[in-house]
Amino acid sequence: MAQKLIKEDKDIPSLSHMDWESLFFILSLRIAGVVCLLRGLPQLSNTLIRLSSLEEAQGVMSASHWGSLISAIVLLILGVYLLFGAKGFARFVLKDKKPAEALPKSGKQE
């Protein structure tokens, strides 16, 4: 997973040159994304198993089954968004600071 998130040709700056709060904030967003994915995948599989058995028995899905399916899908989408850095959310939260990935390669802030 680390190879997909950080390419080999990307310069990895040291904490002394970077805004470490932004780095840790983006790292925490990615960790939250992994947690969302780890919770969403089993929830989606459980919901799909329940729905397949429900279709054989009743043929109609109840509102609770729809809610479970929608919440699992939303959790997975949120997990993927957070895993890839949530750039829009990071810019909103850090307002005047640039997200760590958007800083120049020299490691100096503008």
C-alpha positions as CSV (number, residue, x, y, z in Angstrom):
1,M,0.0,0.0,0.0
2,A,2.9,2.4,0.8
3,Q,4.2,1.9,-2.8
4,K,1.0,3.0,-4.2
5,L,0.7,6.1,-2.0
6,I,4.3,7.3,-2.4
7,K,5.9,6.9,-5.8
8,E,9.7,6.1,-5.9
9,D,10.6,9.3,-7.8
10,K,8.8,11.5,-5.2
11,D,11.0,13.5,-2.9
12,I,10.2,12.7,0.7
13,P,11.1,15.8,2.8
14,S,12.3,15.7,6.4
15,L,10.2,17.1,9.2
16,S,12.6,19.9,9.8
17,H,11.9,21.4,6.4
18,M,8.1,20.8,6.4
19,D,5.1,21.9,8.2
20,W,4.8,18.8,10.4
21,E,1.2,19.6,11.5
22,S,0.0,19.2,7.9
23,L,2.0,16.0,7.5
24,F,0.5,14.4,10.6
25,F,-3.0,15.7,9.7
26,I,-2.9,14.1,6.2
27,L,-1.4,10.9,7.7
28,S,-4.3,10.8,10.2
29,L,-6.8,11.2,7.4
30,R,-5.3,8.3,5.5
31,I,-5.4,6.2,8.7
32,A,-9.0,7.1,9.1
33,G,-9.6,6.1,5.5
34,V,-8.1,2.6,6.1
35,V,-10.3,2.2,9.2
36,C,-13.4,3.2,7.1
37,L,-12.5,0.6,4.5
38,L,-11.9,-2.1,7.0
39,R,-15.3,-1.4,8.5
40,G,-17.1,-0.9,5.2
41,L,-16.0,-4.0,3.4
42,P,-17.4,-6.5,5.9
43,Q,-20.6,-4.4,6.3
44,L,-21.1,-4.5,2.6
45,S,-20.5,-8.2,2.3
46,N,-22.9,-8.9,5.2
47,T,-25.6,-6.7,3.7
48,L,-25.2,-8.4,0.3
49,I,-25.5,-11.8,1.9
50,R,-28.6,-10.8,3.8
51,L,-30.1,-9.3,0.6
52,S,-29.5,-12.4,-1.4
53,S,-31.3,-14.6,1.1
54,L,-34.1,-11.9,1.4
55,E,-34.7,-11.9,-2.3
56,E,-35.4,-15.7,-2.2
57,A,-37.8,-15.4,0.7
58,Q,-39.7,-12.1,0.2
59,G,-38.6,-10.4,-3.0
60,V,-38.9,-6.9,-1.5
61,M,-36.3,-5.0,0.4
62,S,-37.2,-3.2,3.6
63,A,-36.1,0.3,4.5
64,S,-33.6,-1.0,7.0
65,H,-31.9,-3.2,4.4
66,W,-31.7,-0.2,2.0
67,G,-30.2,1.9,4.9
68,S,-27.6,-0.8,5.6
69,L,-26.6,-1.0,2.0
70,I,-26.4,2.8,1.5
71,S,-24.4,3.2,4.7
72,A,-21.9,0.6,3.6
73,I,-21.4,2.2,0.2
74,V,-21.0,5.7,1.8
75,L,-18.4,4.3,4.3
76,L,-16.4,2.8,1.4
77,I,-16.5,6.0,-0.7
78,L,-15.4,8.0,2.4
79,G,-12.7,5.5,3.1
80,V,-11.3,5.8,-0.5
81,Y,-11.5,9.6,-0.4
82,L,-9.6,9.8,3.0
83,L,-7.1,7.2,1.9
84,F,-6.0,9.3,-1.0
85,G,-5.4,12.3,1.2
86,A,-8.7,14.2,1.1
87,K,-7.1,17.2,-0.6
88,G,-10.2,19.3,-0.6
89,F,-10.9,18.7,3.0
90,A,-7.3,19.2,4.0
91,R,-7.2,22.6,2.3
92,F,-10.4,23.6,4.0
93,V,-9.1,22.6,7.5
94,L,-5.6,24.0,7.0
95,K,-6.9,27.2,5.3
96,D,-3.8,29.4,5.2
97,K,-1.4,26.4,5.2
98,K,-0.8,24.4,2.1
99,P,-1.3,20.6,2.4
100,A,2.0,18.8,2.8
101,E,1.7,17.2,-0.7
102,A,1.3,20.6,-2.4
103,L,4.5,22.1,-1.0
104,P,7.4,22.6,-3.4
105,K,10.0,19.8,-3.7
106,S,12.7,22.0,-2.2
107,G,10.9,21.7,1.1
108,K,10.7,25.4,1.7
109,Q,7.4,27.2,2.2
110,E,6.5,30.1,0.0
